[in-house]
Amino acid sequence: MRNLKKIALVITDVFSVNVAYIIAFSLIYYGIPRLYFDSFKKDAIIISLIYIVVFYIMKLYESLWNYASIDELMLVVTANIISGCLVMGYGRSIGHYFPINIHIIAIVLAMALTLSFRLSFRIYRRGILSVYIRHNRNRNRVMVIGAGSAGNMIMKEMLTKREKRYNPIAIIDDSPYKIGKRICGVKVMGNRQDIERIAKEERIDTILIAIPSINQKDKSEIINICKKTECKLQIIPGLYEILNGQAKLNTMRDVSVEDLLGRDQVKLDDKGISEYIHNKVVMVTGGGGSIGSELCRQIAIFNPKELIIFDIYENNAYDIQNELKYNYPSLNLKVLIGSIRDKKRLETIFCKYRPEIVFNAAAHKHVPLMEESPGEAIKNNVFGTLNLAETADKYGVKRFVMISTDKAVNPTNVMGASKRICEMIIQAMNKVSKTEFVAVRFGNVLGSNGSVIPLFKKQIAKGGPITLTHKDITRFFMLIPEAAQLVIQAGAYAKGGEIFVLDMGSPIKIYDLATDLIKLSGLVPNEDIEIKVTGLRPGEKLYEELLMSEEGLEETRHDKIFIGRPTYTNIEELKRNLNSLKFILDNDNIEEIKNGIKQMVPTYREASLKEGQSESKSVGYKDEIENEKHGKGIVEKEVAASV
């Protein structure tokens, strides 16, 4: 079929060129004078061959004219001019002197005719498909939100691909100038406030949001309006799609709860990051986990001298290894299996590879599990971090960045308390080492392994119920890529000893999260899917904090990264306490271990069910910042936690 199209184009080009010369003679001489007629008969084949060869060399027979753009049209113009000039040169070389005005007119006419035939293919196909699409009742009736470049690309694809089951009916755009205009024959019918009405009037089946550069506030508002229509809802992933010219139907995906809770795109100081990552040996512990693997993806962009992924779970490490090898073929990648609890293994690796930058994302993180196995949390999180920090110091690592958590602030569980001890280790080591030790503290990340969203999705898939521990429980959330990007950015600002705190925005009610997930699945909360409140689990807070009152707050050059002022931790005293804690671990007695933790973390107090259900207020991060600026403290603390 494709060869037949090429042959058809060649035939139409031969026809166009010869007709162009005949018309040129007719316009000047009202026919071809006998003086030139014999020469033209002899030269017609050569003239045609010259045009065909030039067109072939310039790949005019390889273009997809159904999707022709200005570039293809300019190529046709250029090819005709070159061919015409070669024909003139050929005529003069054999003594056939057609008048120059004949050549000029023939070039213009050949240009017009060859373009016309090519555009006719596109016009014919689009016209036939448009009629077919609009009269095919099996196609989804579609509303496209966004009359910009991405929306235009999506519209064109819907109208030129027969196999796609979309029938564009309406376009929505907030620009008053665009309302009433048409794109690809489809009318811009209104703005976001008209979505619900138009969807009902036009019997819309599917709504496509095609605004890749949309900010989070507008995205959430539009999605919430669309949810009222009961239409299937899809969205284009992001700005990079339109920048790469990839705003296509196959990039559209279902709207997820991440779209509702996500945040505006992070702006990074690429130069600052590159200065400490580019051409350096970078090691990521826990590199196969949710945060660790995303750190690896982001680090790979900045072309490190070598990227070392260190993880105890071989399957996770294997997956990220394959992904990075595929996406970054030239990346010098080393994947090593082992545990940060094994200091001898760490010594071997650091001695051999000499990492210059270390990101520690290896940790036990599940609160209820660590309540039942506190010794394992301490062994892995605390002593694993100590092993890693001491090894980094010994082998002259330039910068050490530890991933911490908001649960380390006034902790009510073992996991949070263990991370607070890790922060103390980092700050103490920074006092005695040439290595710059810092920690980065943030809340929950959307979609991470074992987090609430994947759990809720599984429960919905099984028909419910969705289980949550308290109707008023709130958490801070951010996207995994955003968290990883800000961790790397914070590392660029490190001078040593800081606890960087990421702006998590306002806290999200988990109950609202559950209802949104059910609605996005096309179901009705507490009718199709029950939401069941089970009660707070051991160690669980009703809300989280990001700063302790004594830490204070300082701004950085990035509006989403702040610094908790370093607190003094004596390394010798810390090590004595750690040795005592290590001795307690040998007995594997849960109460003894928790009491040992309390000796090291005075703000650690186990949460009781009664306390967890008492009224409390989650303070948004921006509120915390404003309070600090006005001397009002950092956060609204829980009941004083001193043991």
C-alpha positions, 0 to 999 in steps of 0.5 A: 500500500505504501509503495502504491502511494509513492508510485502515485506521487511520482506519476502526479509529479511527472504530470505536474512538471510537464503540465507546468511547462505547457501552461508556461508556453501557453501563457507567453505564446498561446501555445508551444511555438514550433521553434521550441516544440521539438526540443520540448518533446525530446527534453520532457523525459529528462526534465521529469527525471531531474525533478523526480531524482531531486525529489527523491534525494530530498526525501519527498516520497518518504514524508507522511503527507497526512501529517504534513507541516510547514517544514514539509511544504518548505521542502517541496518549494526548495526541491522545485527551485533546485529542480528548475535551476538544474533544468535551466542548466541542462538546457543551456548545456545542450543548446536548448535555450528556452526563454528564462521567463518560461523557466520561472513560470514553469517553476512556480506552476510546478511548485503549485501543482506538486504541493496541491496534489500532496495537500489533496491527500491530506484534505481528502483523508481528513474530510473522509475521516471527519465524516466517518468519525462524526457519524460513528455512534460507537465512538466516545463523545469527547470534551477536550479541556485546553485549546492550546498547543497540546489540545490542538495536537490531541484534536488533530490525532483524533481526526486523523486516526481511524482506529481511535475511538474518539469523537471530539464534540466540544473544547473548553478553554478559560480564554475569552478570546478563544470561546466561539472559535473552532479548532479542527472544526470543533467549537470552543464552547465555554470555560471551566464553569460550563463543563458540567452543563456542556457535558450534560447537553452534549452527552459527553462520555470522556473528558480529556485534560490537555493542559500540560503546564497547568498549575496544581490549583487550577488542575485540582479545581478542574478535576473536581468540576469534572468529577461531578459529570460522571464522565471518564476523565483522562489527563496529559502527563506533564509539560515535557510531553508538549515540549517534546511534541508528544502530546498524543492520545497514547500519552493520556492516562486516567486521572489519579488521586496524585493529580488532586494532591500533587503540587506545582512542578519543582524548579531546581538550581541545576547549576548548583546540583551539577557542581556537586554531582557531575563527575563525582562518585555517588552512592545511594543506600537503599537505592532500590526503594521508593525514594532511593530509586527516584534519587538514582533516576534524578542523579543519573540526569546530572552525569555522575562519574559513577553511580553506586546503588547499594541495597539489601533487596536484590529484586528492587536493585535489579529493577532500577539497574535495568531501568537506568541501563535502558534510559542512560546507556552511558551511565557508569552504574554499579549495583551492589547487594548488602546491608548497612548493618554490615560494617565490614561490607561497607568498609570493603565498598568504600575502600574500593569505590571511594564514593564522594557523595552518599545519600542514605535512604536505607531504613525500616519505615513501617510504624506498626511493624517497628512497634512489634520489632523495635530492636530491628528498627534500632539495628537497621535505622540507628546502628546502620546509619552509624556504620555508614556515617563512620565509614564515610568519615573514615574514607573522606566522603565529601557530603553525606545526606540522610533521609529523615522523616516528620515522624522524628519530631516529638516521636510517638513511635519507635520508627520516628524515634529511631530516625530522631537518633539518626539525626542526632548521629548526623549532627554529632558526626558533623562536629568531628568530621571533615565530611559535611553531614546533613539530614533532610526531613519530609512527610509521606510520599504519594504512591511509595511502597506500602503507603496508603494510596496503593493500599486503598487502591487494592481495597477498592479493587476487592470491593472494599471496605477501605480501612483507615484508623481515624476520620480526622487523621491527617498527613503531609504528602508530596510526590516521589519525584518532588521529594527526591529532587528537593533532597538532591537540591538540599544537598547542594545547599549543605554546609554541614550539620543542618536538618533541612525541612521540605515544604510539605504544604498543608496536611491532607485528611486521609478520609478525604483521600479515601473518598476521592479515590473511590470517586475517581474509580467511578464509585460512590463512597459508603454506597459502592465502597464502605469506608471503615474506621478501625481506630489508631494503631500503636505509635500512630499520631493523629497528625504529624509535625515537621519541626521541634520548638527548639530548632527554629527555622531559616530560609534557603535560596529555594522556596520549598527548602528550609533549615532547622537550626542545628542543635548541639549533640556531643559525640562522646555522650551519644556513643555512650548512650548508643553502647547502652542501647546496643547492650539492651538490644541483646535481650530483645525485650520490647519494653526495655528497648523502648525505655532505652530509646526514651533515655536518648530521645526525651521527646519520645512518648508512646501515644495512647489511644485516648491521646491519639483521639483527642482534638488536635490541629495540624498546622500547615507548613506555610503557617509554620513559616509565618509563625516563625517570622513573627516570633510565634514559634514553629509548630503547635506541639502535642502535649509536652513530651518529656520522660 
